[in-house]
Amino acid sequence: MEGFFKLVRAGFRAARKQVANSLAQGLGLPKAEIIALLEKAKIDPQRRAETFSLQEWAALYKVYTRTVK
């Protein structure tokens, strides 16, 4: 469960930024890799973290754990 919250915290790391930028900074991954993860989860990389539903965060976490970890 801690991994899920780490992902969400990284998404909210920088206020008013697109989630791809926030996640790249917060997780220390290349932006291109983050964009690929978001696209696999069917999430527009240009959205902001505050617009995500809980289901979208869960989908992103599922893709993240299968791909990165």
PQR file with spaces between the fields and no chain letter, atoms N, CA, C, O and H, PARSE charges and radii, in Angstrom:
ATOM       1  N    MET     1       0.819   -1.195    0.000 -0.4000 1.5000
ATOM       2  CA   MET     1       0.000    0.000    0.000 -0.0000 2.0000
ATOM       3  C    MET     1       0.865    1.263    0.000  0.5500 1.7000
ATOM       4  O    MET     1       0.477    2.289   -0.559 -0.5500 1.4000
ATOM       5  N    GLU     2       2.026    1.180    0.623 -0.4000 1.5000
ATOM       6  CA   GLU     2       2.916    2.343    0.672 -0.0000 2.0000
ATOM       7  C    GLU     2       3.350    2.765   -0.728  0.5500 1.7000
ATOM       8  O    GLU     2       3.496    3.957   -1.000 -0.5500 1.4000
ATOM       9  H    GLU     2       2.342    0.347    1.077  0.4000 1.0000
ATOM      10  N    GLY     3       3.556    1.800   -1.611 -0.4000 1.5000
ATOM      11  CA   GLY     3       3.940    2.114   -2.985 -0.0000 2.0000
ATOM      12  C    GLY     3       2.883    2.924   -3.710  0.5500 1.7000
ATOM      13  O    GLY     3       3.201    3.821   -4.491 -0.5500 1.4000
ATOM      14  H    GLY     3       3.438    0.832   -1.389  0.4000 1.0000
ATOM      15  N    PHE     4       1.618    2.602   -3.447 -0.4000 1.5000
ATOM      16  CA   PHE     4       0.514    3.348   -4.060 -0.0000 2.0000
ATOM      17  C    PHE     4       0.558    4.805   -3.604  0.5500 1.7000
ATOM      18  O    PHE     4       0.439    5.718   -4.421 -0.5500 1.4000
ATOM      19  H    PHE     4       1.360    1.873   -2.813  0.4000 1.0000
ATOM      20  N    PHE     5       0.729    5.018   -2.312 -0.4000 1.5000
ATOM      21  CA   PHE     5       0.755    6.385   -1.784 -0.0000 2.0000
ATOM      22  C    PHE     5       2.001    7.144   -2.241  0.5500 1.7000
ATOM      23  O    PHE     5       1.952    8.361   -2.424 -0.5500 1.4000
ATOM      24  H    PHE     5       0.825    4.276   -1.648  0.4000 1.0000
ATOM      25  N    LYS     6       3.108    6.442   -2.424 -0.4000 1.5000
ATOM      26  CA   LYS     6       4.314    7.078   -2.965 -0.0000 2.0000
ATOM      27  C    LYS     6       4.032    7.611   -4.370  0.5500 1.7000
ATOM      28  O    LYS     6       4.433    8.725   -4.708 -0.5500 1.4000
ATOM      29  H    LYS     6       3.148    5.454   -2.275  0.4000 1.0000
ATOM      30  N    LEU     7       3.350    6.823   -5.175 -0.4000 1.5000
ATOM      31  CA   LEU     7       2.999    7.236   -6.532 -0.0000 2.0000
ATOM      32  C    LEU     7       2.086    8.458   -6.504  0.5500 1.7000
ATOM      33  O    LEU     7       2.311    9.416   -7.244 -0.5500 1.4000
ATOM      34  H    LEU     7       3.024    5.918   -4.901  0.4000 1.0000
ATOM      35  N    VAL     8       1.070    8.430   -5.667 -0.4000 1.5000
ATOM      36  CA   VAL     8       0.127    9.550   -5.580 -0.0000 2.0000
ATOM      37  C    VAL     8       0.833   10.809   -5.074  0.5500 1.7000
ATOM      38  O    VAL     8       0.623   11.897   -5.611 -0.5500 1.4000
ATOM      39  H    VAL     8       0.887    7.652   -5.066  0.4000 1.0000
ATOM      40  N    ARG     9       1.661   10.668   -4.052 -0.4000 1.5000
ATOM      41  CA   ARG     9       2.411   11.834   -3.543 -0.0000 2.0000
ATOM      42  C    ARG     9       3.294   12.431   -4.631  0.5500 1.7000
ATOM      43  O    ARG     9       3.393   13.652   -4.755 -0.5500 1.4000
ATOM      44  H    ARG     9       1.832    9.785   -3.616  0.4000 1.0000
ATOM      45  N    ALA    10       3.929   11.578   -5.413 -0.4000 1.5000
ATOM      46  CA   ALA    10       4.776   12.066   -6.509 -0.0000 2.0000
ATOM      47  C    ALA    10       3.942   12.832   -7.529  0.5500 1.7000
ATOM      48  O    ALA    10       4.399   13.829   -8.088 -0.5500 1.4000
ATOM      49  H    ALA    10       3.848   10.587   -5.312  0.4000 1.0000
ATOM      50  N    GLY    11       2.724   12.367   -7.769 -0.4000 1.5000
ATOM      51  CA   GLY    11       1.843   13.051   -8.711 -0.0000 2.0000
ATOM      52  C    GLY    11       1.456   14.446   -8.257  0.5500 1.7000
ATOM      53  O    GLY    11       1.267   15.347   -9.074 -0.5500 1.4000
ATOM      54  H    GLY    11       2.353   11.558   -7.315  0.4000 1.0000
ATOM      55  N    PHE    12       1.342   14.615   -6.956 -0.4000 1.5000
ATOM      56  CA   PHE    12       0.960   15.917   -6.396 -0.0000 2.0000
ATOM      57  C    PHE    12       2.172   16.742   -5.957  0.5500 1.7000
ATOM      58  O    PHE    12       2.019   17.788   -5.327 -0.5500 1.4000
ATOM      59  H    PHE    12       1.496   13.883   -6.292  0.4000 1.0000
ATOM      60  N    ARG    13       3.345   16.281   -6.283 -0.4000 1.5000
ATOM      61  CA   ARG    13       4.584   16.923   -5.819 -0.0000 2.0000
ATOM      62  C    ARG    13       4.659   18.402   -6.178  0.5500 1.7000
ATOM      63  O    ARG    13       5.017   19.229   -5.339 -0.5500 1.4000
ATOM      64  H    ARG    13       3.470   15.432   -6.795  0.4000 1.0000
ATOM      65  N    ALA    14       4.331   18.732   -7.394 -0.4000 1.5000
ATOM      66  CA   ALA    14       4.432   20.121   -7.853 -0.0000 2.0000
ATOM      67  C    ALA    14       3.046   20.621   -8.248  0.5500 1.7000
ATOM      68  O    ALA    14       2.441   20.129   -9.201 -0.5500 1.4000
ATOM      69  H    ALA    14       4.040   18.061   -8.076  0.4000 1.0000
ATOM      70  N    ALA    15       2.566   21.582   -7.518 -0.4000 1.5000
ATOM      71  CA   ALA    15       1.230   22.117   -7.792 -0.0000 2.0000
ATOM      72  C    ALA    15       1.171   22.734   -9.180  0.5500 1.7000
ATOM      73  O    ALA    15       2.126   23.356   -9.644 -0.5500 1.4000
ATOM      74  H    ALA    15       3.057   21.982   -6.744  0.4000 1.0000
ATOM      75  N    ARG    16       0.042   22.549   -9.825 -0.4000 1.5000
ATOM      76  CA   ARG    16      -0.264   23.158  -11.121 -0.0000 2.0000
ATOM      77  C    ARG    16       0.662   22.704  -12.248  0.5500 1.7000
ATOM      78  O    ARG    16       0.865   23.432  -13.219 -0.5500 1.4000
ATOM      79  H    ARG    16      -0.734   22.043   -9.448  0.4000 1.0000
ATOM      80  N    LYS    17       1.214   21.520  -12.118 -0.4000 1.5000
ATOM      81  CA   LYS    17       2.022   20.943  -13.195 -0.0000 2.0000
ATOM      82  C    LYS    17       1.282   19.761  -13.790  0.5500 1.7000
ATOM      83  O    LYS    17       0.439   19.142  -13.141 -0.5500 1.4000
ATOM      84  H    LYS    17       1.049   20.929  -11.329  0.4000 1.0000
ATOM      85  N    GLN    18       1.610   19.463  -15.029 -0.4000 1.5000
ATOM      86  CA   GLN    18       1.057   18.263  -15.639 -0.0000 2.0000
ATOM      87  C    GLN    18       1.613   17.056  -14.900  0.5500 1.7000
ATOM      88  O    GLN    18       2.759   17.059  -14.452 -0.5500 1.4000
ATOM      89  H    GLN    18       2.294   19.966  -15.557  0.4000 1.0000
ATOM      90  N    VAL    19       0.791   16.034  -14.779 -0.4000 1.5000
ATOM      91  CA   VAL    19       1.163   14.881  -13.967 -0.0000 2.0000
ATOM      92  C    VAL    19       2.426   14.192  -14.488  0.5500 1.7000
ATOM      93  O    VAL    19       3.195   13.650  -13.694 -0.5500 1.4000
ATOM      94  H    VAL    19      -0.140   16.032  -15.142  0.4000 1.0000
ATOM      95  N    ALA    20       2.654   14.201  -15.774 -0.4000 1.5000
ATOM      96  CA   ALA    20       3.863   13.557  -16.310 -0.0000 2.0000
ATOM      97  C    ALA    20       5.122   14.216  -15.746  0.5500 1.7000
ATOM      98  O    ALA    20       6.082   13.525  -15.407 -0.5500 1.4000
ATOM      99  H    ALA    20       2.030   14.641  -16.420  0.4000 1.0000
ATOM     100  N    ASN    21       5.125   15.522  -15.646 -0.4000 1.5000
ATOM     101  CA   ASN    21       6.278   16.240  -15.087 -0.0000 2.0000
ATOM     102  C    ASN    21       6.439   15.951  -13.600  0.5500 1.7000
ATOM     103  O    ASN    21       7.548   15.698  -13.129 -0.5500 1.4000
ATOM     104  H    ASN    21       4.345   16.084  -15.921  0.4000 1.0000
ATOM     105  N    SER    22       5.339   15.988  -12.866 -0.4000 1.5000
ATOM     106  CA   SER    22       5.397   15.742  -11.421 -0.0000 2.0000
ATOM     107  C    SER    22       5.882   14.332  -11.117  0.5500 1.7000
ATOM     108  O    SER    22       6.726   14.136  -10.243 -0.5500 1.4000
ATOM     109  H    SER    22       4.438   16.193  -13.249  0.4000 1.0000
ATOM     110  N    LEU    23       5.348   13.348  -11.841 -0.4000 1.5000
ATOM     111  CA   LEU    23       5.751   11.962  -11.602 -0.0000 2.0000
ATOM     112  C    LEU    23       7.212   11.733  -11.978  0.5500 1.7000
ATOM     113  O    LEU    23       7.927   11.021  -11.273 -0.5500 1.4000
ATOM     114  H    LEU    23       4.663   13.507  -12.552  0.4000 1.0000
ATOM     115  N    ALA    24       7.653   12.321  -13.065 -0.4000 1.5000
ATOM     116  CA   ALA    24       9.052   12.160  -13.474 -0.0000 2.0000
ATOM     117  C    ALA    24       9.986   12.692  -12.387  0.5500 1.7000
ATOM     118  O    ALA    24      10.976   12.046  -12.044 -0.5500 1.4000
ATOM     119  H    ALA    24       7.072   12.899  -13.637  0.4000 1.0000
ATOM     120  N    GLN    25       9.669   13.862  -11.850 -0.4000 1.5000
ATOM     121  CA   GLN    25      10.489   14.441  -10.777 -0.0000 2.0000
ATOM     122  C    GLN    25      10.380   13.620   -9.501  0.5500 1.7000
ATOM     123  O    GLN    25      11.389   13.295   -8.876 -0.5500 1.4000
ATOM     124  H    GLN    25       8.865   14.386  -12.129  0.4000 1.0000
ATOM     125  N    GLY    26       9.162   13.290   -9.122 -0.4000 1.5000
ATOM     126  CA   GLY    26       8.931   12.608   -7.853 -0.0000 2.0000
ATOM     127  C    GLY    26       9.437   11.181   -7.801  0.5500 1.7000
ATOM     128  O    GLY    26       9.840   10.701   -6.742 -0.5500 1.4000
ATOM     129  H    GLY    26       8.343   13.555   -9.630  0.4000 1.0000
ATOM     130  N    LEU    27       9.419   10.495   -8.941 -0.4000 1.5000
ATOM     131  CA   LEU    27       9.848    9.097   -8.974 -0.0000 2.0000
ATOM     132  C    LEU    27      11.264    8.926   -9.517  0.5500 1.7000
ATOM     133  O    LEU    27      11.825    7.831   -9.473 -0.5500 1.4000
ATOM     134  H    LEU    27       9.091   10.884   -9.801  0.4000 1.0000
ATOM     135  N    GLY    28      11.839   10.017  -10.032 -0.4000 1.5000
ATOM     136  CA   GLY    28      13.193    9.937  -10.568 -0.0000 2.0000
ATOM     137  C    GLY    28      13.295    9.104  -11.835  0.5500 1.7000
ATOM     138  O    GLY    28      14.309    8.450  -12.076 -0.5500 1.4000
ATOM     139  H    GLY    28      11.384   10.906  -10.068  0.4000 1.0000
ATOM     140  N    LEU    29      12.244    9.131  -12.641 -0.4000 1.5000
ATOM     141  CA   LEU    29      12.222    8.389  -13.905 -0.0000 2.0000
ATOM     142  C    LEU    29      12.195    9.367  -15.070  0.5500 1.7000
ATOM     143  O    LEU    29      11.750   10.505  -14.916 -0.5500 1.4000
ATOM     144  H    LEU    29      11.420    9.663  -12.445  0.4000 1.0000
ATOM     145  N    PRO    30      12.668    8.934  -16.234 -0.5600 1.5000
ATOM     146  CA   PRO    30      12.595    9.809  -17.406  0.2800 2.0000
ATOM     147  C    PRO    30      11.147   10.128  -17.773  0.5500 1.7000
ATOM     148  O    PRO    30      10.261    9.283  -17.646 -0.5500 1.4000
ATOM     149  N    LYS    31      10.925   11.344  -18.224 -0.4000 1.5000
ATOM     150  CA   LYS    31       9.572   11.764  -18.574 -0.0000 2.0000
ATOM     151  C    LYS    31       8.973   10.863  -19.649  0.5500 1.7000
ATOM     152  O    LYS    31       7.779   10.567  -19.608 -0.5500 1.4000
ATOM     153  H    LYS    31      11.644   12.031  -18.327  0.4000 1.0000
ATOM     154  N    ALA    32       9.778   10.426  -20.602 -0.4000 1.5000
ATOM     155  CA   ALA    32       9.280    9.548  -21.668 -0.0000 2.0000
ATOM     156  C    ALA    32       8.738    8.240  -21.095  0.5500 1.7000
ATOM     157  O    ALA    32       7.741    7.712  -21.587 -0.5500 1.4000
ATOM     158  H    ALA    32      10.748   10.666  -20.635  0.4000 1.0000
ATOM     159  N    GLU    33       9.386    7.719  -20.066 -0.4000 1.5000
ATOM     160  CA   GLU    33       8.924    6.485  -19.424 -0.0000 2.0000
ATOM     161  C    GLU    33       7.602    6.720  -18.690  0.5500 1.7000
ATOM     162  O    GLU    33       6.710    5.872  -18.726 -0.5500 1.4000
ATOM     163  H    GLU    33      10.196    8.148  -19.666  0.4000 1.0000
ATOM     164  N    ILE    34       7.479    7.858  -18.035 -0.4000 1.5000
ATOM     165  CA   ILE    34       6.238    8.207  -17.335 -0.0000 2.0000
ATOM     166  C    ILE    34       5.096    8.352  -18.337  0.5500 1.7000
ATOM     167  O    ILE    34       3.992    7.866  -18.092 -0.5500 1.4000
ATOM     168  H    ILE    34       8.203    8.547  -18.006  0.4000 1.0000
ATOM     169  N    ILE    35       5.350    9.010  -19.451 -0.4000 1.5000
ATOM     170  CA   ILE    35       4.314    9.180  -20.473 -0.0000 2.0000
ATOM     171  C    ILE    35       3.856    7.818  -20.982  0.5500 1.7000
ATOM     172  O    ILE    35       2.660    7.602  -21.176 -0.5500 1.4000
ATOM     173  H    ILE    35       6.247    9.404  -19.650  0.4000 1.0000
ATOM     174  N    ALA    36       4.790    6.898  -21.199 -0.4000 1.5000
ATOM     175  CA   ALA    36       4.429    5.554  -21.648 -0.0000 2.0000
ATOM     176  C    ALA    36       3.558    4.844  -20.613  0.5500 1.7000
ATOM     177  O    ALA    36       2.596    4.166  -20.975 -0.5500 1.4000
ATOM     178  H    ALA    36       5.762    7.073  -21.042  0.4000 1.0000
ATOM     179  N    LEU    37       3.888    4.995  -19.326 -0.4000 1.5000
ATOM     180  CA   LEU    37       3.079    4.390  -18.260 -0.0000 2.0000
ATOM     181  C    LEU    37       1.665    4.966  -18.253  0.5500 1.7000
ATOM     182  O    LEU    37       0.683    4.230  -18.151 -0.5500 1.4000
ATOM     183  H    LEU    37       4.669    5.545  -19.032  0.4000 1.0000
ATOM     184  N    LEU    38       1.577    6.280  -18.361 -0.4000 1.5000
ATOM     185  CA   LEU    38       0.268    6.931  -18.363 -0.0000 2.0000
ATOM     186  C    LEU    38      -0.564    6.471  -19.555  0.5500 1.7000
ATOM     187  O    LEU    38      -1.760    6.211  -19.419 -0.5500 1.4000
ATOM     188  H    LEU    38       2.375    6.877  -18.443  0.4000 1.0000
ATOM     189  N    GLU    39       0.059    6.371  -20.704 -0.4000 1.5000
ATOM     190  CA   GLU    39      -0.668    5.937  -21.894 -0.0000 2.0000
ATOM     191  C    GLU    39      -1.135    4.492  -21.764  0.5500 1.7000
ATOM     192  O    GLU    39      -2.233    4.157  -22.208 -0.5500 1.4000
ATOM     193  H    GLU    39       1.030    6.583  -20.814  0.4000 1.0000
ATOM     194  N    LYS    40      -0.315    3.629  -21.159 -0.4000 1.5000
ATOM     195  CA   LYS    40      -0.729    2.239  -20.921 -0.0000 2.0000
ATOM     196  C    LYS    40      -1.934    2.181  -19.993  0.5500 1.7000
ATOM     197  O    LYS    40      -2.786    1.302  -20.120 -0.5500 1.4000
ATOM     198  H    LYS    40       0.577    3.901  -20.798  0.4000 1.0000
ATOM     199  N    ALA    41      -1.999    3.127  -19.057 -0.4000 1.5000
ATOM     200  CA   ALA    41      -3.125    3.192  -18.118 -0.0000 2.0000
ATOM     201  C    ALA    41      -4.307    3.965  -18.703  0.5500 1.7000
ATOM     202  O    ALA    41      -5.315    4.172  -18.027 -0.5500 1.4000
ATOM     203  H    ALA    41      -1.307    3.842  -18.953  0.4000 1.0000
ATOM     204  N    LYS    42      -4.179    4.390  -19.962 -0.4000 1.5000
ATOM     205  CA   LYS    42      -5.239    5.128  -20.665 -0.0000 2.0000
ATOM     206  C    LYS    42      -5.532    6.485  -20.012  0.5500 1.7000
ATOM     207  O    LYS    42      -6.684    6.902  -19.889 -0.5500 1.4000
ATOM     208  H    LYS    42      -3.361    4.222  -20.511  0.4000 1.0000
ATOM     209  N    ILE    43      -4.445    7.161  -19.595 -0.4000 1.5000
ATOM     210  CA   ILE    43      -4.547    8.474  -18.956 -0.0000 2.0000
ATOM     211  C    ILE    43      -3.766    9.479  -19.794  0.5500 1.7000
ATOM     212  O    ILE    43      -2.628    9.216  -20.185 -0.5500 1.4000
ATOM     213  H    ILE    43      -3.509    6.822  -19.694  0.4000 1.0000
ATOM     214  N    ASP    44      -4.365   10.609  -20.065 -0.4000 1.5000
ATOM     215  CA   ASP    44      -3.718   11.677  -20.827 -0.0000 2.0000
ATOM     216  C    ASP    44      -2.572   12.262  -19.995  0.5500 1.7000
ATOM     217  O    ASP    44      -2.815   12.768  -18.899 -0.5500 1.4000
ATOM     218  H    ASP    44      -5.289   10.823  -19.748  0.4000 1.0000
ATOM     219  N    PRO    45      -1.331   12.206  -20.488 -0.5600 1.5000
ATOM     220  CA   PRO    45      -0.187   12.717  -19.727  0.2800 2.0000
ATOM     221  C    PRO    45      -0.226   14.219  -19.459  0.5500 1.7000
ATOM     222  O    PRO    45       0.524   14.712  -18.616 -0.5500 1.4000
ATOM     223  N    GLN    46      -1.077   14.943  -20.153 -0.4000 1.5000
ATOM     224  CA   GLN    46      -1.146   16.395  -19.962 -0.0000 2.0000
ATOM     225  C    GLN    46      -2.113   16.802  -18.850  0.5500 1.7000
ATOM     226  O    GLN    46      -2.206   17.983  -18.514 -0.5500 1.4000
ATOM     227  H    GLN    46      -1.686   14.543  -20.837  0.4000 1.0000
ATOM     228  N    ARG    47      -2.820   15.848  -18.286 -0.4000 1.5000
ATOM     229  CA   ARG    47      -3.734   16.174  -17.188 -0.0000 2.0000
ATOM     230  C    ARG    47      -2.960   16.501  -15.920  0.5500 1.7000
ATOM     231  O    ARG    47      -1.759   16.251  -15.815 -0.5500 1.4000
ATOM     232  H    ARG    47      -2.744   14.889  -18.559  0.4000 1.0000
ATOM     233  N    ARG    48      -3.673   17.058  -14.976 -0.4000 1.5000
ATOM     234  CA   ARG    48      -3.102   17.359  -13.659 -0.0000 2.0000
ATOM     235  C    ARG    48      -3.578   16.318  -12.655  0.5500 1.7000
ATOM     236  O    ARG    48      -4.662   15.751  -12.796 -0.5500 1.4000
ATOM     237  H    ARG    48      -4.648   17.262  -15.062  0.4000 1.0000
ATOM     238  N    ALA    49      -2.763   16.077  -11.655 -0.4000 1.5000
ATOM     239  CA   ALA    49      -3.040   15.019  -10.680 -0.0000 2.0000
ATOM     240  C    ALA    49      -4.394   15.185  -10.003  0.5500 1.7000
ATOM     241  O    ALA    49      -5.076   14.198   -9.726 -0.5500 1.4000
ATOM     242  H    ALA    49      -1.883   16.537  -11.541  0.4000 1.0000
ATOM     243  N    GLU    50      -4.780   16.412   -9.738 -0.4000 1.5000
ATOM     244  CA   GLU    50      -6.037   16.635   -9.009 -0.0000 2.0000
ATOM     245  C    GLU    50      -7.276   16.254   -9.818  0.5500 1.7000
ATOM     246  O    GLU    50      -8.376   16.195   -9.267 -0.5500 1.4000
ATOM     247  H    GLU    50      -4.226   17.213   -9.962  0.4000 1.0000
ATOM     248  N    THR    51      -7.113   15.994  -11.115 -0.4000 1.5000
ATOM     249  CA   THR    51      -8.262   15.606  -11.939 -0.0000 2.0000
ATOM     250  C    THR    51      -8.443   14.092  -12.012  0.5500 1.7000
ATOM     251  O    THR    51      -9.423   13.620  -12.588 -0.5500 1.4000
ATOM     252  H    THR    51      -6.219   16.041  -11.562  0.4000 1.0000
ATOM     253  N    PHE    52      -7.521   13.326  -11.440 -0.4000 1.5000
ATOM     254  CA   PHE    52      -7.596   11.864  -11.508 -0.0000 2.0000
ATOM     255  C    PHE    52      -8.634   11.327  -10.530  0.5500 1.7000
ATOM     256  O    PHE    52      -8.786   11.836   -9.420 -0.5500 1.4000
ATOM     257  H    PHE    52      -6.725   13.709  -10.972  0.4000 1.0000
ATOM     258  N    SER    53      -9.334   10.301  -10.958 -0.4000 1.5000
ATOM     259  CA   SER    53     -10.225    9.576  -10.046 -0.0000 2.0000
ATOM     260  C    SER    53      -9.385    8.534   -9.297  0.5500 1.7000
ATOM     261  O    SER    53      -8.253    8.243   -9.684 -0.5500 1.4000
ATOM     262  H    SER    53      -9.211    9.887  -11.860  0.4000 1.0000
ATOM     263  N    LEU    54      -9.941    7.990   -8.247 -0.4000 1.5000
ATOM     264  CA   LEU    54      -9.258    6.934   -7.505 -0.0000 2.0000
ATOM     265  C    LEU    54      -9.002    5.735   -8.418  0.5500 1.7000
ATOM     266  O    LEU    54      -7.957    5.092   -8.323 -0.5500 1.4000
ATOM     267  H    LEU    54     -10.861    8.226   -7.933  0.4000 1.0000
ATOM     268  N    GLN    55      -9.945    5.438   -9.291 -0.4000 1.5000
ATOM     269  CA   GLN    55      -9.803    4.321  -10.222 -0.0000 2.0000
ATOM     270  C    GLN    55      -8.637    4.555  -11.192  0.5500 1.7000
ATOM     271  O    GLN    55      -7.926    3.616  -11.550 -0.5500 1.4000
ATOM     272  H    GLN    55     -10.794    5.960   -9.368  0.4000 1.0000
ATOM     273  N    GLU    56      -8.448    5.800  -11.611 -0.4000 1.5000
ATOM     274  CA   GLU    56      -7.329    6.106  -12.507 -0.0000 2.0000
ATOM     275  C    GLU    56      -5.991    5.964  -11.787  0.5500 1.7000
ATOM     276  O    GLU    56      -5.029    5.458  -12.365 -0.5500 1.4000
ATOM     277  H    GLU    56      -9.026    6.563  -11.321  0.4000 1.0000
ATOM     278  N    TRP    57      -5.923    6.402  -10.538 -0.4000 1.5000
ATOM     279  CA   TRP    57      -4.696    6.213   -9.763 -0.0000 2.0000
ATOM     280  C    TRP    57      -4.410    4.723   -9.602  0.5500 1.7000
ATOM     281  O    TRP    57      -3.262    4.295   -9.721 -0.5500 1.4000
ATOM     282  H    TRP    57      -6.705    6.813  -10.068  0.4000 1.0000
ATOM     283  N    ALA    58      -5.444    3.937   -9.332 -0.4000 1.5000
ATOM     284  CA   ALA    58      -5.270    2.490   -9.176 -0.0000 2.0000
ATOM     285  C    ALA    58      -4.785    1.857  -10.478  0.5500 1.7000
ATOM     286  O    ALA    58      -3.909    0.992  -10.456 -0.5500 1.4000
ATOM     287  H    ALA    58      -6.376    4.286   -9.234  0.4000 1.0000
ATOM     288  N    ALA    59      -5.346    2.280  -11.609 -0.4000 1.5000
ATOM     289  CA   ALA    59      -4.919    1.751  -12.912 -0.0000 2.0000
ATOM     290  C    ALA    59      -3.461    2.108  -13.183  0.5500 1.7000
ATOM     291  O    ALA    59      -2.695    1.278  -13.672 -0.5500 1.4000
ATOM     292  H    ALA    59      -6.058    2.983  -11.626  0.4000 1.0000
ATOM     293  N    LEU    60      -3.083    3.332  -12.868 -0.4000 1.5000
ATOM     294  CA   LEU    60      -1.699    3.759  -13.072 -0.0000 2.0000
ATOM     295  C    LEU    60      -0.757    2.970  -12.169  0.5500 1.7000
ATOM     296  O    LEU    60       0.317    2.560  -12.607 -0.5500 1.4000
ATOM     297  H    LEU    60      -3.705    4.006  -12.470  0.4000 1.0000
ATOM     298  N    TYR    61      -1.142    2.754  -10.930 -0.4000 1.5000
ATOM     299  CA   TYR    61      -0.307    1.986  -10.008 -0.0000 2.0000
ATOM     300  C    TYR    61      -0.119    0.557  -10.508  0.5500 1.7000
ATOM     301  O    TYR    61       0.975    0.001  -10.415 -0.5500 1.4000
ATOM     302  H    TYR    61      -2.015    3.087  -10.574  0.4000 1.0000
ATOM     303  N    LYS    62      -1.174   -0.028  -11.033 -0.4000 1.5000
ATOM     304  CA   LYS    62      -1.104   -1.387  -11.567 -0.0000 2.0000
ATOM     305  C    LYS    62      -0.091   -1.453  -12.713  0.5500 1.7000
ATOM     306  O    LYS    62       0.742   -2.358  -12.755 -0.5500 1.4000
ATOM     307  H    LYS    62      -2.063    0.424  -11.109  0.4000 1.0000
ATOM     308  N    VAL    63      -0.162   -0.507  -13.630 -0.4000 1.5000
ATOM     309  CA   VAL    63       0.787   -0.454  -14.747 -0.0000 2.0000
ATOM     310  C    VAL    63       2.198   -0.199  -14.222  0.5500 1.7000
ATOM     311  O    VAL    63       3.156   -0.830  -14.669 -0.5500 1.4000
ATOM     312  H    VAL    63      -0.839    0.228  -13.596  0.4000 1.0000
ATOM     313  N    TYR    64       2.320    0.716  -13.284 -0.4000 1.5000
ATOM     314  CA   TYR    64       3.623    1.073  -12.702 -0.0000 2.0000
ATOM     315  C    TYR    64       4.294   -0.145  -12.064  0.5500 1.7000
ATOM     316  O    TYR    64       5.474   -0.396  -12.309 -0.5500 1.4000
ATOM     317  H    TYR    64       1.542    1.228  -12.920  0.4000 1.0000
ATOM     318  N    THR    65       3.564   -0.895  -11.259 -0.4000 1.5000
ATOM     319  CA   THR    65       4.166   -2.043  -10.572 -0.0000 2.0000
ATOM     320  C    THR    65       4.527   -3.157  -11.543  0.5500 1.7000
ATOM     321  O    THR    65       5.492   -3.887  -11.317 -0.5500 1.4000
ATOM     322  H    THR    65       2.605   -0.691  -11.060  0.4000 1.0000
ATOM     323  N    ARG    66       3.779   -3.293  -12.600 -0.4000 1.5000
ATOM     324  CA   ARG    66       4.092   -4.333  -13.594 -0.0000 2.0000
ATOM     325  C    ARG    66       5.277   -3.948  -14.472  0.5500 1.7000
ATOM     326  O    ARG    66       5.998   -4.817  -14.962 -0.5500 1.4000
ATOM     327  H    ARG    66       2.994   -2.700  -12.783  0.4000 1.0000
ATOM     328  N    THR    67       5.477   -2.668  -14.667 -0.4000 1.5000
ATOM     329  CA   THR    67       6.483   -2.199  -15.617 -0.0000 2.0000
ATOM     330  C    THR    67       7.790   -1.797  -14.943  0.5500 1.7000
ATOM     331  O    THR    67       8.868   -2.164  -15.409 -0.5500 1.4000
ATOM     332  H    THR    67       4.891   -1.962  -14.269  0.4000 1.0000
ATOM     333  N    VAL    68       7.700   -1.054  -13.861 -0.4000 1.5000
ATOM     334  CA   VAL    68       8.893   -0.458  -13.250 -0.0000 2.0000
ATOM     335  C    VAL    68       9.491   -1.346  -12.175  0.5500 1.7000
ATOM     336  O    VAL    68      10.709   -1.523  -12.136 -0.5500 1.4000
ATOM     337  H    VAL    68       6.824   -0.755  -13.482  0.4000 1.0000
ATOM     338  N    LYS    69       8.676   -1.902  -11.313 -0.4000 1.5000
ATOM     339  CA   LYS    69       9.191   -2.660  -10.166 -0.0000 2.0000
ATOM     340  C    LYS    69       9.528   -4.073  -10.538  0.5500 1.7000
ATOM     341  O    LYS    69       9.973   -4.846   -9.689 -0.5500 1.4000
ATOM     342  H    LYS    69       7.687   -1.758  -11.345  0.4000 1.0000
